[in-house]
Amino acid sequence: QVQLVESGGGLVQSGGSLRLSCAASGSIRRVNAMRWYRQAPGNQRELVAALPSGGRPNYADSVKGRFTISRDYANNTVYLQMNSLKPEDTAVYYCNAEIRPRENWRAYNYWGQGTQVTVSS
């Protein structure tokens, strides 16, 4: 089965940095776009950053200039480097990827388990 496993969350002070990682594994034919979402308590899940396969990254306005999404194509891993963190960045961060399994004819969205990022004032 295809899985996304996240790591790198934690507690930091305002202005600090964290790097999130998300590795896709399993019976994979192709990984298309990879994305990061986040969800704060009581809020809807929002798209933070997206990286199409072979394309340029896109960012939410709230994180532009502070966050960087990157991808290791050889290892099917996506990263989110988060700098100059603010308390409003506090949320559970979820990895998302469009993946075509080897045994299937179409791509599906898969989700990581989520990792907590807490930024204190």
N, C-alpha and C positions, 0 to 999 in steps of 0.2 A: 504494500500500500504506500501511496505517496504521503509523505509527512513533511511538515515545516517545523523546525525546532528553533526557538528563539533563546537568546541569552544577552546579558549585558545591562539589564536594568538595575536600579538601585536608588539610593538616597544621596543627593548632592545639595550643596548650597547654591543660592542664586549666583549666577556667573560661572558656575562650574561646567564640566563637560562629561559626557558619557558617549560610548559607542555601542550601539545595538547590533547584534548579528542574527541572521536567520538563514539556516541551511536547509535546502530541500534535498530529500533523499527518497529512494524507492525506485519503482519501475517507471522511469521517466524517459519519454522520447524527446520532448522538447520543453523548455521553460521559456515562456513568452515574457510578458511584463511582470515586474516585481514591484511591490508597493509597501508602504508603511501607513497604517492608520493609527488613530489613538481615540480613546474614549475616557472621559472624565466621569465621575459619579453623577448621575442624573442627566447627563448629556448624551446626544447622539454620537455615533462613531463618525469621525471625520477623516478625510484623506489628508495626510501630511506630506507625502512625497511619492512620486511614481517614476519608474525608470523602464520605458519600453525596451524590448530587445533590440539592440543596435541603435537606439535612439537617444535623445537628450533628456535629462531629468526635468521634472516639473515639481514645483513646491507650492504649498499653501502660502498665502501672503504673510501669515503670522510667523512663519519660520524662515522665510527667504532671507538669505544672507547669514543665517546662523546654523542651519542644518545642511548636511550634504549626504545624498544617497549615492551609493556606488555598488558595483556588482563584480564578483569573481565568477566569470563564466565557466571556468574549468571546474569549479567546485559547487556550482549552483547555489551560491551564497550571496545574499544582499546585506549591506551594512547601512546604518544610519548614524553618521557622526553628528552629535549634537553639542554645539558650543554656545556659550553665553546663555545658559539655561535660565529661564524665568519661572516663578511659581505657577504661572498660568500654563506652563508646559506639563504640569503634573497630570498624569493619566496612565492608563494601561495602554501600552503600545502593541499593536498587532501587525505581524507580517502577513502579507497576502501575495499570492503568485498565481498567474495563469499558466497551467501546466497541462500538456498533453501526455497522458500515460501511454506506455508502449502498447497496451492491450486495447486501447480505445481509438476512435476515429475523430474525436474532437477534444478541445481543451476545456478544462474546468478550473474554477477558482478554489484555491486551498488556503487555509488559515493556520497561522501559528497559534500557540497556546496563550499568548499574551505575556508581556513582562511589565512589571510596575516601575514607573519612573516617578520619583517624588522630588520636587525641588522646594527647598525651604527658603524663607526670607532671611 
